[in-house]
């Protein structure tokens, strides 16, 4: 291909899609980036070559809009970090490719569902003979009692379909557990801090400690074969990684690799683990790009570039291995925009050369 690849990144108001954009900027594959999101206030729109306002993924007009943009922009690859977008995109990926030529970097609906539903994740791990935390659906009181008998306190209550730590509650004693068990669906929102019902809650054993938490990135080819992994020891704040350090953690890499091999995602797979009795135990699987995608790319493990090369250009999967030993710490940053650019984005739903409308990108850390 003589021209740059055209990559459409959806949901660029979120940190995962912005992480994809950062990884694209680090890639050696020449790429023209078209960004889309539902709000004109999404920062990722203004660091792209062209930007669009998209419909909500679950609206009936989303797929027709996507097909139109893919045809107009000659899109080669569609990428997103939004779980809702990916759930809608997965069953349509083949049709999108047939009608536009664009390759959607998205795992199968089955793989996505396995990662999205935390109860399904636990059952899948158990069935696959892989390490699994003790678990019980909140609605199954007998199973919760058995879990408590086996693991003791503390326990963790979490929404089956939660994200980024939303709604996770540590149960320290019988009082905490009874408070959750006795709550009606409406009052669960106040207890958990998220809009859930009893049927949507999972209780798990509390694994290890926060000082030994890991996020592992794996990459699988189109046949589901594993092509490398990278493990970061991390610290969290509000469910988001704020500190990450790569290292040699062979036990963690082995478990994460076994999970990716069994699940066979298309491309990236993120596994989050803690240590129990000296062994890593996964508690979350994301068969997609993740919030640490850009960190991994900066360390030499660029799964976004690997996806473009393998799934779009048809090349063998490039060598994926961390080549750097750095500690990554995160901070907030700002982009300052001309008001008329944001208005044009909102009014017309499209902006050409949106980067030209940036007044300033905060870079105070660069001068330190």
C-alpha positions as CSV (number, residue, x, y, z in Angstrom):
1,X,0.0,0.0,0.0
2,X,1.5,3.3,-1.1
3,X,-0.7,5.7,0.9
4,X,-0.9,5.9,4.7
5,X,-3.4,3.6,6.3
6,X,-6.7,5.3,7.3
7,X,-7.6,4.3,10.9
8,X,-10.9,5.2,12.4
9,X,-10.8,5.3,16.2
10,X,-14.3,5.3,17.9
11,X,-15.1,6.6,21.3
12,X,-12.2,9.0,21.7
13,X,-13.7,10.7,24.7
14,X,-12.6,7.6,26.7
15,X,-9.1,6.9,28.0
16,X,-8.8,3.6,26.2
17,X,-9.5,5.0,22.8
18,X,-7.2,7.9,23.5
19,X,-4.6,5.3,24.5
20,X,-5.1,3.7,21.0
21,X,-4.4,7.1,19.5
22,X,-1.2,7.5,21.5
23,X,-0.1,4.1,20.3
24,X,-0.8,5.0,16.7
25,X,1.3,8.1,17.1
26,X,4.2,5.9,18.3
27,X,3.8,3.3,15.4
28,X,6.2,3.1,12.5
29,X,3.3,2.5,10.1
30,X,2.2,5.8,8.4
31,X,-1.3,6.3,9.5
32,X,-4.0,9.0,8.9
33,X,-6.2,9.0,12.0
34,X,-10.0,9.8,11.8
35,X,-11.5,10.1,15.3
36,X,-15.1,10.0,16.3
37,X,-17.1,10.4,19.5
38,X,-20.6,11.3,20.7
39,X,-19.6,14.6,22.2
40,X,-17.8,17.7,20.7
41,X,-16.0,18.1,24.0
42,X,-14.0,14.8,23.6
43,X,-10.2,15.6,23.6
44,X,-9.4,12.8,21.2
45,X,-11.3,14.6,18.4
46,X,-8.7,17.4,18.3
47,X,-5.6,15.3,18.0
48,X,-6.7,13.6,14.8
49,X,-6.5,14.3,11.1
50,X,-10.3,14.5,10.8
51,X,-13.0,14.2,13.4
52,X,-16.7,13.2,13.4
53,X,-19.5,13.3,15.9
54,X,-21.0,9.7,15.9
55,X,-24.4,8.4,17.0
56,X,-24.6,6.4,20.2
57,X,-23.4,2.8,19.4
58,X,-26.8,1.3,20.4
59,X,-28.8,3.7,18.2
60,X,-30.2,2.2,15.0
61,X,-28.3,4.8,12.9
62,X,-24.9,3.8,14.2
63,X,-24.0,1.1,11.7
64,X,-25.3,3.0,8.7
65,X,-23.3,6.0,9.9
66,X,-20.2,3.8,10.3
67,X,-20.5,2.3,6.8
68,X,-20.8,5.8,5.3
69,X,-17.7,7.1,7.1
70,X,-15.7,4.0,6.2
71,X,-16.6,4.4,2.6
72,X,-16.1,8.2,2.5
73,X,-12.7,8.1,4.3
74,X,-11.5,4.8,2.7
75,X,-11.0,3.4,6.2
76,X,-8.6,0.4,6.5
77,X,-9.0,-0.3,10.2
78,X,-11.6,0.4,12.8
79,X,-10.5,0.5,16.4
80,X,-12.1,1.3,19.7
81,X,-11.6,0.9,23.4
82,X,-15.3,1.4,24.3
83,X,-16.9,-1.8,25.4
84,X,-20.3,-0.7,24.2
85,X,-19.0,0.1,20.8
86,X,-17.1,-3.2,20.6
87,X,-20.2,-5.1,21.6
88,X,-22.2,-3.5,18.7
89,X,-19.3,-3.8,16.3
90,X,-18.4,-7.4,16.8
91,X,-21.4,-9.1,15.2
92,X,-21.2,-6.6,12.3
93,X,-17.4,-6.8,11.7
94,X,-17.7,-9.2,8.7
95,X,-20.4,-7.1,7.1
96,X,-18.4,-3.9,7.6
97,X,-15.4,-5.5,5.9
98,X,-17.5,-6.9,3.0
99,X,-19.2,-3.6,2.3
100,X,-16.3,-1.1,2.9
101,X,-13.0,-3.1,3.0
102,X,-12.4,-1.9,6.6
103,X,-11.0,-4.4,9.1
104,X,-12.6,-4.1,12.5
105,X,-10.1,-4.9,15.2
106,X,-12.5,-6.6,17.5
107,X,-12.8,-10.1,19.1
108,X,-15.7,-12.4,18.7
109,X,-19.0,-11.6,20.5
110,X,-18.4,-14.7,22.6
111,X,-14.9,-13.6,23.7
112,X,-16.2,-10.1,24.5
113,X,-19.1,-11.5,26.6
114,X,-16.7,-13.7,28.5
115,X,-14.7,-10.7,29.6
116,X,-17.6,-8.3,30.0
117,X,-19.6,-10.4,32.5
118,X,-17.5,-11.0,35.6
119,X,-19.6,-14.0,36.6
120,X,-19.2,-15.5,33.2
121,X,-15.4,-14.8,33.5
122,X,-15.2,-16.8,36.7
123,X,-17.2,-19.7,35.3
124,X,-15.1,-19.7,32.1
125,X,-11.9,-19.7,34.0
126,X,-13.2,-22.6,36.2
127,X,-14.3,-24.6,33.1
128,X,-10.9,-24.0,31.4
129,X,-9.0,-25.3,34.5
130,X,-7.4,-22.0,35.0
131,X,-6.8,-20.2,38.4
132,X,-10.0,-18.4,39.5
133,X,-11.0,-16.4,42.6
134,X,-13.6,-17.8,44.9
135,X,-17.0,-16.4,43.7
136,X,-20.7,-16.5,44.1
137,X,-23.7,-14.7,42.6
138,X,-25.1,-12.3,45.2
139,X,-28.6,-13.7,44.5
140,X,-27.5,-17.2,45.4
141,X,-27.4,-16.9,49.2
142,X,-26.3,-20.5,49.7
143,X,-23.4,-20.0,47.4
144,X,-22.4,-16.8,49.2
145,X,-22.5,-18.6,52.5
146,X,-20.3,-21.4,51.1
147,X,-17.9,-18.7,49.8
148,X,-17.7,-17.1,53.2
149,X,-17.1,-20.5,54.8
150,X,-14.3,-21.2,52.4
151,X,-12.6,-17.8,52.1
152,X,-13.7,-15.7,55.1
153,X,-13.6,-11.9,55.2
154,X,-12.9,-9.6,53.5
155,X,-14.9,-10.3,50.4
156,X,-15.6,-8.1,47.4
157,X,-19.0,-7.2,45.9
158,X,-18.9,-5.9,42.3
159,X,-21.3,-5.3,39.4
160,X,-21.1,-8.2,36.9
161,X,-20.9,-5.6,34.1
162,X,-18.9,-2.9,35.8
163,X,-15.8,-1.1,34.6
164,X,-12.8,0.9,36.0
165,X,-13.6,-0.1,39.5
166,X,-17.1,1.4,39.5
167,X,-19.3,0.0,42.2
168,X,-16.7,-2.3,43.8
169,X,-17.4,-2.6,47.6
170,X,-15.1,-4.4,50.1
171,X,-17.1,-6.4,52.6
172,X,-15.1,-6.4,55.9
173,X,-17.6,-8.3,58.1
174,X,-21.0,-9.7,58.5
175,X,-22.5,-6.3,58.9
176,X,-21.3,-5.3,55.4
177,X,-22.4,-8.5,53.9
178,X,-25.9,-8.3,55.4
179,X,-26.2,-4.7,54.3
180,X,-25.7,-5.8,50.7
181,X,-27.8,-9.0,51.0
182,X,-30.7,-7.2,52.6
183,X,-30.8,-4.3,50.2
184,X,-33.6,-4.0,47.8
185,X,-32.7,-3.3,44.2
186,X,-33.4,0.4,44.4
187,X,-31.3,0.8,47.6
188,X,-28.4,-1.2,46.2
189,X,-27.6,1.8,44.1
190,X,-26.9,3.7,47.3
191,X,-25.0,0.8,48.9
192,X,-22.8,-0.1,45.9
193,X,-22.6,3.3,44.3
194,X,-23.7,2.0,40.9
195,X,-27.2,1.4,39.3
196,X,-27.4,-2.4,39.7
197,X,-29.9,-5.1,40.9
198,X,-29.1,-8.1,43.1
199,X,-29.0,-10.3,39.9
200,X,-26.2,-8.1,38.6
201,X,-23.9,-8.4,41.6
202,X,-21.0,-10.8,42.1
203,X,-19.3,-11.6,45.4
204,X,-15.6,-12.7,45.2
205,X,-12.9,-13.5,47.6
206,X,-10.5,-10.6,48.3
207,X,-7.3,-11.5,46.5
208,X,-3.9,-10.7,47.9
209,X,-3.1,-7.0,48.4
210,X,-3.0,-3.9,46.2
211,X,0.9,-3.8,46.4
212,X,1.0,-7.0,44.2
213,X,-1.4,-6.2,41.4
214,X,-0.5,-6.8,37.8
215,X,-1.8,-6.0,34.4
216,X,-0.7,-8.2,31.5
217,X,-1.0,-7.4,27.9
218,X,-1.1,-10.4,25.4
219,X,-1.4,-10.4,21.6
220,X,-2.9,-13.2,19.5
221,X,-2.8,-13.6,15.8
222,X,-5.8,-14.3,13.5
223,X,-5.6,-18.0,14.4
224,X,-5.7,-17.3,18.1
225,X,-2.0,-18.2,18.7
226,X,-0.2,-16.2,21.3
227,X,2.6,-13.9,20.1
228,X,4.1,-12.4,23.3
229,X,3.1,-10.7,26.5
230,X,4.2,-7.9,28.8
231,X,3.5,-7.6,32.5
232,X,3.3,-4.4,34.4
233,X,3.1,-4.2,38.2
234,X,0.6,-1.4,38.8
235,X,-1.0,0.9,41.3
236,X,-4.6,2.1,40.9
237,X,-6.6,5.2,41.7
238,X,-10.3,5.2,41.1
239,X,-10.0,2.1,39.0
240,X,-7.4,3.5,36.7
241,X,-3.7,2.6,36.5
242,X,-1.7,5.6,37.8
243,X,1.7,3.8,38.2
244,X,3.1,1.0,36.2
245,X,6.4,-0.7,36.1
246,X,7.4,-3.6,33.7
247,X,9.4,-6.5,35.1
248,X,10.2,-10.2,34.9
249,X,7.1,-11.8,36.4
250,X,7.2,-15.2,34.7
251,X,4.4,-16.8,36.8
252,X,2.1,-13.9,35.9
253,X,3.0,-14.0,32.2
254,X,2.4,-17.8,32.2
255,X,-1.1,-17.5,33.6
256,X,-2.0,-14.5,31.4
257,X,-0.6,-16.3,28.3
258,X,-2.6,-19.4,29.1
259,X,-5.8,-17.3,29.4
260,X,-5.2,-15.6,26.1
261,X,-4.4,-18.9,24.4
262,X,-7.7,-20.5,25.7
263,X,-9.8,-17.4,24.9
264,X,-8.2,-16.8,21.4
265,X,-9.0,-13.1,21.1
266,X,-8.4,-11.2,17.9
267,X,-5.3,-9.3,18.7
268,X,-5.0,-7.7,22.2
269,X,-6.0,-9.2,25.5
270,X,-5.6,-7.6,28.9
271,X,-5.5,-9.7,32.0
272,X,-5.6,-8.3,35.6
273,X,-4.2,-10.4,38.4
274,X,-3.3,-10.5,42.1
275,X,-1.3,-13.0,44.1
276,X,-2.9,-15.6,46.3
277,X,-0.7,-18.0,48.3
278,X,2.2,-17.1,46.1
279,X,0.5,-17.7,42.8
280,X,-1.2,-15.3,40.4
281,X,-4.9,-15.4,40.1
282,X,-6.8,-13.4,37.4
283,X,-9.8,-11.4,38.4
284,X,-10.6,-9.5,35.2
285,X,-10.1,-10.3,31.5
286,X,-10.5,-7.7,28.7
287,X,-10.2,-9.1,25.2
288,X,-9.6,-5.7,23.7
289,X,-7.2,-2.7,23.9
290,X,-7.0,-1.3,27.4
291,X,-6.1,1.9,29.3
292,X,-2.4,0.8,29.5
293,X,-2.1,0.2,25.7
294,X,-0.2,3.4,25.3
295,X,2.1,2.6,28.2
296,X,3.0,-0.7,26.7
297,X,3.6,0.9,23.3
298,X,6.0,3.3,24.8
299,X,7.8,0.4,26.4
300,X,8.2,-1.3,23.0
301,X,5.0,-3.6,23.1
302,X,2.8,-1.8,20.5
303,X,-0.2,-4.0,20.0
304,X,-2.0,-1.3,18.0
305,X,0.8,-1.4,15.4
306,X,0.9,-5.2,15.5
307,X,-2.8,-5.2,14.7
308,X,-2.4,-2.9,11.7
309,X,0.5,-4.9,10.3
310,X,-1.0,-8.3,10.9
311,X,-4.8,-7.9,10.4
312,X,-4.8,-5.1,7.8
313,X,-1.5,-5.4,5.9
314,X,-1.3,-9.2,6.2
315,X,2.2,-9.2,7.6
316,X,3.5,-11.7,10.1
317,X,3.0,-10.6,13.7
318,X,6.1,-8.4,14.5
319,X,8.2,-9.3,17.5
320,X,6.4,-8.0,20.6
321,X,8.5,-7.6,23.7
322,X,9.2,-4.9,26.2
323,X,12.5,-3.3,25.4
324,X,12.5,-0.6,28.1
325,X,12.7,-0.6,31.9
326,X,10.9,2.5,33.0
327,X,8.4,3.5,35.7
328,X,5.3,5.1,34.2
329,X,3.4,7.6,36.4
330,X,0.3,9.4,35.2
331,X,-1.0,12.9,35.5
332,X,-3.8,15.0,34.0
333,X,-3.2,17.1,30.9
334,X,-5.2,19.7,29.0
335,X,-5.8,20.8,25.4
336,X,-6.9,24.3,24.8
337,X,-9.2,24.9,21.8
338,X,-10.7,27.7,19.9
339,X,-14.4,28.0,20.9
340,X,-15.5,28.2,17.3
341,X,-13.9,24.8,16.6
342,X,-15.9,23.1,19.3
343,X,-19.1,24.9,18.0
344,X,-18.4,23.8,14.4
345,X,-17.8,20.3,15.6
346,X,-21.2,20.3,17.5
347,X,-23.1,22.0,14.7
348,X,-21.8,20.2,11.6
349,X,-20.7,16.9,13.2
350,X,-17.4,17.0,11.3
351,X,-14.1,18.9,11.5
352,X,-11.3,18.8,9.0
353,X,-7.8,19.2,10.4
354,X,-9.0,19.6,14.0
355,X,-5.5,19.8,15.3
356,X,-5.1,23.2,13.6
357,X,-7.8,24.5,16.0
358,X,-5.7,23.7,19.1
359,X,-4.5,26.9,20.8
360,X,-2.2,25.0,23.1
361,X,-1.4,21.6,24.5
362,X,-0.2,21.8,28.1
363,X,3.4,20.5,28.3
364,X,4.6,21.9,31.6
365,X,6.1,18.5,32.5
366,X,8.3,18.6,29.4
367,X,10.2,21.6,30.7
368,X,11.0,20.1,34.1
